[in-house]
Amino acid sequence: MSEIKKNTEMSEAGKQRGGIGYVLLWFLGVPIPVLILIALLRGCA
């Protein structure tokens, strides 16, 4: 049971790091619609 909890915690941390990456790309000038498209494509894969 604790193994499932660890996997859940790790995935939450990964999501936060991914969100920071999108913000960084936005600051570098990537348009928001492109970031949304990338997020949708990554979520489907």
C-alpha positions as CSV (number, residue, x, y, z in Angstrom):
1,M,0.0,0.0,0.0
2,S,2.8,2.4,0.8
3,E,4.3,1.7,-2.6
4,I,1.2,3.1,-4.3
5,K,1.4,6.2,-2.1
6,K,5.1,6.7,-3.1
7,N,4.2,6.5,-6.8
8,T,1.4,9.0,-6.4
9,E,3.7,11.4,-4.6
10,M,6.4,11.1,-7.3
11,S,3.9,11.7,-10.0
12,E,2.7,14.9,-8.3
13,A,6.3,16.2,-8.0
14,G,6.8,15.4,-11.7
15,K,3.7,17.3,-12.7
16,Q,5.0,20.4,-10.8
17,R,8.3,20.2,-12.5
18,G,6.6,19.9,-15.8
19,G,4.5,23.0,-15.1
20,I,7.6,25.0,-14.3
21,G,9.0,23.9,-17.7
22,Y,5.9,25.3,-19.5
23,V,6.2,28.6,-17.6
24,L,9.9,28.8,-18.6
25,L,8.9,28.2,-22.3
26,W,6.3,30.9,-22.0
27,F,8.9,33.4,-20.6
28,L,11.1,32.5,-23.5
29,G,8.4,33.6,-25.9
30,V,6.5,30.4,-26.9
31,P,2.8,31.3,-27.5
32,I,0.3,29.9,-25.1
33,P,-1.7,28.0,-27.8
34,V,1.4,26.1,-28.7
35,L,2.1,25.2,-25.1
36,I,-1.5,24.0,-24.8
37,L,-1.1,21.9,-27.9
38,I,2.1,20.4,-26.5
39,A,0.4,19.6,-23.2
40,L,-2.5,17.9,-25.0
41,L,-0.3,15.8,-27.2
42,R,1.9,14.7,-24.2
43,G,-1.2,13.8,-22.2
44,C,-2.5,11.5,-25.0
45,A,0.8,9.7,-25.4
